[in-house]
Amino acid sequence: MSSLQKRWVCGRGVLALKSSEPLRKPGSKSEGPQAPRPPLAAIHGLNPTLLVKYNYKSNPDQPGGFPELTVKQGQKVTFLNVHESEALWWNVKDEDSGQSGYIPGSYVMILEEKPSSLPWLENKRLEEQVETKTKEGPFKDAPAAVWKPYVSAYGGTTTGPVNSDQPKQYYCEICAKQLNGTKPYQAHMVSKAHKEEVAAQS
């Protein structure tokens, strides 16, 4: 076949098949060698505490060739190591009885310590405790500062003596009326009530 005929048979834009191996599905794990998981002790510290999720009764025949441990749900055990050949079996130690043996790793979960307070608040509290311990000498027993209310420097206080005849300045003797300011006083002087009082007294 000529190259023109090959192009016609395959079709325009269709490429020849290089390999007949199926492609892996998106989201599936590759079948290549997996990186070894880091040891549990490296992630969660040395000998983390585990909580047993399910009951497990040990097999006295030891079919795996290693001693097994009977555990009950809710029991706390301490992680020792993972079995050399069987990675799904973990060597644990019972905190109550002190016995150790292997149990399935999927039967336990890591019991993480939950913080009771925020770390930066905890550090601040520790710093305050250190400050109180280091406070010695003549200031050790000093009383705490007394609280004083805020007084503004721009308050409405007058520096000079109070003018005692200022209230009389806006007093209408004809009507026997005390007014508070120049505008109310001027309005009163031109009011009908004031003019009637002036007319009645004259």
Phi and psi in degrees as a GROMACS rama.xvg file:
@    title "Ramachandran Plot"
@    xaxis  label "Phi"
@    yaxis  label "Psi"
@TYPE xy
-81.2424  167.628  SER-2
-64.1981  -30.4157  SER-3
-67.8819  -40.0818  LEU-4
-68.7901  -37.9289  GLN-5
-62.8011  -40.8024  LYS-6
-63.9767  -37.5006  ARG-7
-71.0424  -39.2371  TRP-8
-67.1945  -46.5647  VAL-9
-71.936  -30.262  CYS-10
97.2487  156.844  GLY-11
-75.7014  129.1  ARG-12
83.5062  -2.10303  GLY-13
-95.5706  128.027  VAL-14
-99.3986  155.626  LEU-15
-71.8904  148.973  ALA-16
-76.4712  123.759  LEU-17
-88.6284  -33.1358  LYS-18
-144.635  149.376  SER-19
-102.744  10.3283  SER-20
-76.0973  136.774  GLU-21
-71.5339  146.475  PRO-22
-75.8606  151.113  LEU-23
-78.1766  150.649  ARG-24
-71.4839  146.415  LYS-25
-62.969  136.938  PRO-26
89.0488  -12.7334  GLY-27
-85.9534  155.502  SER-28
-76.6618  145  LYS-29
-73.1007  152.034  SER-30
-88.0785  8.01568  GLU-31
-69.7765  176.614  GLY-32
-66.0221  131.133  PRO-33
-86.6911  146.625  GLN-34
-69.3219  139.674  ALA-35
-65.0469  141.419  PRO-36
-70.7542  142.275  ARG-37
-68.0204  149.665  PRO-38
-61.7901  148.625  PRO-39
-61.0137  -35.9501  LEU-40
-66.2795  -30.8738  ALA-41
-71.283  -31.0455  ALA-42
-81.0223  -48.5035  ILE-43
-107.674  16.6907  HIS-44
89.7466  174.965  GLY-45
-73.8916  123.924  LEU-46
52.1422  69.8596  ASN-47
-70.7991  156.158  PRO-48
-84.4908  134.924  THR-49
-115.605  150.74  LEU-50
-113.198  128.757  LEU-51
-77.323  125.988  VAL-52
-87.7513  -33.0824  LYS-53
-133.494  155.172  TYR-54
-69.2419  143.358  ASN-55
-142.726  126.045  TYR-56
-103.696  128.696  LYS-57
-69.4891  148.632  SER-58
-91.88  118.162  ASN-59
-66.9095  -20.7311  PRO-60
-76.7903  -15.0454  ASP-61
51.5366  66.4335  GLN-62
-66.2865  -23.5148  PRO-63
-83.9858  -10.5796  GLY-64
86.3319  15.2984  GLY-65
-139.888  151.964  PHE-66
-70.6792  137.108  PRO-67
-104.325  162.366  GLU-68
-123.306  135.394  LEU-69
-84.9683  126.923  THR-70
-132.405  157.21  VAL-71
-119.248  156.849  LYS-72
-60.564  135.329  GLN-73
88.4571  -5.64681  GLY-74
-77.0094  145.678  GLN-75
-102.062  131.139  LYS-76
-130.443  159.557  VAL-77
-106.819  131.233  THR-78
-73.4278  133.092  PHE-79
-107.723  -58.0491  LEU-80
-166.328  171.507  ASN-81
-97.2559  143.482  VAL-82
-61.1111  144.237  HIS-83
-63.4876  -45.7177  GLU-84
-99.86  -30.1278  SER-85
-107.525  94.7447  GLU-86
-70.3557  -15.2446  ALA-87
-84.2566  -7.11362  LEU-88
-107.799  128.767  TRP-89
-113.186  137.624  TRP-90
-86.0573  121.209  ASN-91
-129.318  162.537  VAL-92
-123.126  130.049  LYS-93
-72.3987  127.758  ASP-94
-70.8022  -29.2796  GLU-95
-80.7981  -52.6266  ASP-96
-91.2431  -21.9971  SER-97
85.7889  0.623933  GLY-98
-76.7132  150.603  GLN-99
-127.72  152.576  SER-100
-179.999  178.831  GLY-101
-97.1082  141.491  TYR-102
-136.934  160.157  ILE-103
-63.033  134.681  PRO-104
-65.6547  -24.637  GLY-105
-78.0281  -8.38398  SER-106
-86.3304  -4.50771  TYR-107
-126.932  158.876  VAL-108
-132.107  152.225  MET-109
-75.1353  128.166  ILE-110
-91.6056  101.125  LEU-111
-89.1076  142.843  GLU-112
-79.673  125.128  GLU-113
-87.7849  137.966  LYS-114
-68.3775  134.863  PRO-115
-86.1762  -19.4472  SER-116
-147.828  166.415  SER-117
-71.1043  140.953  LEU-118
-59.9566  -38.7754  PRO-119
-72.1974  -29.1445  TRP-120
-72.6924  -36.1179  LEU-121
-64.3844  -42.0827  GLU-122
-63.9317  -38.8174  ASN-123
-65.3209  -40.3841  LYS-124
-64.4471  -40.7864  ARG-125
-65.7361  -38.6813  LEU-126
-63.9335  -39.3709  GLU-127
-65.2905  -37.7452  GLU-128
-64.9635  -40.207  GLN-129
-64.9966  -40.6819  VAL-130
-62.9058  -40.4046  GLU-131
-69.5043  -32.1278  THR-132
-72.0303  -35.9177  LYS-133
-81.4813  -8.42784  THR-134
-77.4341  103.242  LYS-135
-137.016  174.831  GLU-136
91.0313  -153.923  GLY-137
-67.532  -18.1462  PRO-138
-96.1255  4.05644  PHE-139
-63.9664  -46.5828  LYS-140
-102.141  22.4572  ASP-141
-69.0228  138.518  ALA-142
-68.8321  156.083  PRO-143
-68.4391  155.456  ALA-144
-63.7308  138.235  ALA-145
-80.379  136.389  VAL-146
-74.513  132.494  TRP-147
-121.758  135.633  LYS-148
-70.4924  154.182  PRO-149
-76.6508  130.372  TYR-150
-121.745  122.409  VAL-151
-72.0493  141.664  SER-152
-74.6696  -17.7541  ALA-153
-105.517  27.7766  TYR-154
-65.2703  173.749  GLY-155
-84.3179  34.3037  GLY-156
-83.9947  144.303  THR-157
-100.106  142.505  THR-158
-89.3347  -30.7882  THR-159
-90.6217  177.242  GLY-160
-69.5501  149.396  PRO-161
-73.7976  130.137  VAL-162
-75.7587  112.716  ASN-163
-78.6298  -23.2151  SER-164
-93.1874  7.22729  ASP-165
-65.431  -42.2122  GLN-166
-62.4023  -32.1396  PRO-167
-71.9709  -17.4234  LYS-168
-63.0364  -32.0215  GLN-169
-111.916  36.2255  TYR-170
-107.157  128.274  TYR-171
-96.0534  110.556  CYS-172
-72.3737  -28.4486  GLU-173
-68.3653  -46.1213  ILE-174
-92.5736  -7.47623  CYS-175
54.9431  52.5532  ALA-176
-129.319  131.271  LYS-177
-96.2872  126.686  GLN-178
-115.818  150.756  LEU-179
-109.912  77.6655  ASN-180
127.285  169.429  GLY-181
-71.6508  -42.401  THR-182
-66.7695  -46.5073  LYS-183
-62.1287  -35.3035  PRO-184
-65.4449  -45.6804  TYR-185
-65.0188  -39.1095  GLN-186
-64.8006  -37.8797  ALA-187
-67.2743  -39.4465  HIS-188
-64.4059  -29.3417  MET-189
-99.3119  5.26322  VAL-190
-77.0359  159.966  SER-191
-66.064  -37.4026  LYS-192
-64.0862  -41.2331  ALA-193
-67.1677  -42.1072  HIS-194
-64.7171  -36.0098  LYS-195
-67.8909  -37.8389  GLU-196
-65.6649  -41.8493  GLU-197
-63.2043  -41.4393  VAL-198
-68.1883  -35.8342  ALA-199
-71.0523  -35.3682  ALA-200
-80.1924  -18.4203  GLN-201
